[in-house]
Amino acid sequence: MLKKLLFILVALLVPVLLFAQTGKISGKIVDRETKEPLVSANVSVDGTTLGAVSDIEGHFIILGVPPGSYVIKSSYVGYQIMTISNVRVSTGLTTELNFDLPPE
């Protein structure tokens, strides 16, 4: 009975440990002056192929980010590129990061 219970416990925990080895970055991109959301603004994790594009409300989500410290860049036509350094991503957690892009 104890072996059966232990087997069930391990069977339930293994998938959680295998699939929860990344984090995510989410946030919002807006115009610095008007605070209006910027639709289709780019966000990228420097040195990787990870990134996202903001939606109609300026929100973005980057999934599958390995734990670590990163430089995150946001860009949009007609606006200055904004870079945020030392962004910490932890396993199984969401790091919130918002951008207020200044017009050029």
C-alpha positions as CSV (number, residue, x, y, z in Angstrom):
1,M,0.0,0.0,0.0
2,L,2.8,2.4,0.9
3,K,4.6,1.6,-2.3
4,K,1.5,2.3,-4.3
5,L,1.0,5.7,-2.6
6,L,4.6,6.6,-3.2
7,F,4.3,5.7,-6.8
8,I,1.2,7.9,-7.3
9,L,3.0,10.8,-5.5
10,V,6.1,10.5,-7.7
11,A,3.9,10.2,-10.8
12,L,2.1,13.4,-10.0
13,L,5.2,15.4,-9.1
14,V,7.5,14.5,-12.0
15,P,5.5,16.3,-14.7
16,V,5.4,19.4,-12.5
17,L,9.2,19.4,-12.1
18,L,9.9,18.6,-15.7
19,F,7.7,21.3,-17.2
20,A,8.1,24.2,-14.7
21,Q,11.7,25.0,-15.5
22,T,11.1,28.3,-17.2
23,G,9.5,31.6,-16.3
24,K,7.7,34.3,-18.3
25,I,7.9,38.0,-18.8
26,S,4.7,40.1,-19.2
27,G,3.8,43.7,-19.2
28,K,2.5,46.7,-21.1
29,I,4.0,49.1,-23.6
30,V,2.6,52.7,-23.7
31,D,3.5,56.1,-25.1
32,R,5.4,58.0,-22.4
33,E,3.5,61.2,-23.0
34,T,-0.1,60.2,-23.7
35,K,0.0,56.8,-21.8
36,E,-1.9,55.3,-24.8
37,P,-1.1,51.6,-25.5
38,L,1.3,50.9,-28.4
39,V,-0.1,48.2,-30.6
40,S,2.3,45.8,-32.2
41,A,5.4,47.1,-30.4
42,N,8.3,44.6,-30.3
43,V,9.8,43.2,-27.1
44,S,12.9,41.0,-27.2
45,V,15.2,39.2,-24.8
46,D,18.7,40.3,-25.8
47,G,21.0,37.4,-26.8
48,T,18.1,34.9,-27.4
49,T,15.4,34.3,-30.0
50,L,12.7,35.0,-27.5
51,G,10.3,37.9,-27.9
52,A,6.8,39.1,-28.4
53,V,4.6,41.7,-30.0
54,S,2.1,43.8,-27.9
55,D,-1.6,43.4,-28.4
56,I,-4.3,46.0,-29.0
57,E,-4.1,47.0,-25.3
58,G,-0.3,47.2,-25.3
59,H,0.1,43.9,-23.4
60,F,2.7,41.3,-24.1
61,I,3.8,37.9,-22.8
62,I,7.1,36.1,-23.4
63,L,6.8,32.4,-22.5
64,G,9.5,29.8,-21.9
65,V,12.3,32.1,-20.6
66,P,15.0,30.1,-18.8
67,P,15.8,31.4,-15.3
68,G,18.5,34.1,-15.2
69,S,19.2,37.7,-15.6
70,Y,18.5,39.4,-19.0
71,V,18.5,42.6,-20.9
72,I,15.0,43.3,-22.4
73,K,14.5,45.7,-25.3
74,S,11.3,47.3,-26.6
75,S,11.0,49.1,-29.9
76,Y,8.3,50.7,-32.0
77,V,8.4,52.8,-35.2
78,G,8.6,56.5,-34.3
79,Y,9.8,55.8,-30.8
80,Q,13.2,55.5,-29.1
81,I,14.4,52.0,-28.3
82,M,14.2,51.3,-24.5
83,T,16.4,48.8,-22.8
84,I,16.0,47.5,-19.3
85,S,19.0,45.6,-17.8
86,N,19.2,43.0,-15.0
87,V,15.7,41.7,-15.4
88,R,15.5,38.6,-13.2
89,V,13.4,35.6,-14.4
90,S,12.7,32.8,-11.9
91,T,11.4,29.3,-12.6
92,G,7.6,29.1,-12.5
93,L,7.1,32.8,-11.9
94,T,6.0,35.8,-14.0
95,T,8.3,38.9,-14.1
96,E,6.3,42.0,-14.8
97,L,8.0,44.6,-16.9
98,N,6.4,47.8,-18.3
99,F,7.7,50.2,-20.9
100,D,6.9,53.9,-21.4
101,L,8.5,54.6,-24.8
102,P,9.4,58.2,-25.5
103,P,8.6,59.5,-29.0
104,E,11.6,60.4,-31.3
